[in-house]
């Protein structure tokens, strides 16, 4: 039986340059646990990084989203019975759109669909070029 665990945390700070344009930054932490390879056991990974992002609201609740993300991620090499972990920086450029529902004056909830335009299946921290995100804002 295969079990994969994936946790992505990215606290964000943004600034409204105009009433419909937000530009911001984020710090990122990813936790992964993958037991697809029965010979090597479960591979636990911790990735960290940063990013810049921008949102342009087309109407009050619908936005376009652009993001650059840099993650330092583990890379595993297998030598006989030994698993060697190295690290590498991976850059991802994402474009997409989403929906934002405001709660009160400051908070809200968002859901977005992003596409990684420079996706590389061999090096990406994501298993697909499509990224689906949900988030809460305070």
SULWOKA-V343533 format. One record per helix or strand of 3 or more residues. SS is the DSSP state (@ for helix, = for strand). FROM is the first residue (numbers start at 1). LEN is the number of residues. Records with the same first field share a line. If there is no record, write none. Layout:
BEGIN
SS: FROM-LEN ; FROM-LEN
END
This chain:
BEGIN
=: 4-6 ; 12-7 ; 21-14 ; 43-17 ; 62-18 ; 82-22 ; 107-10 ; 130-8
END
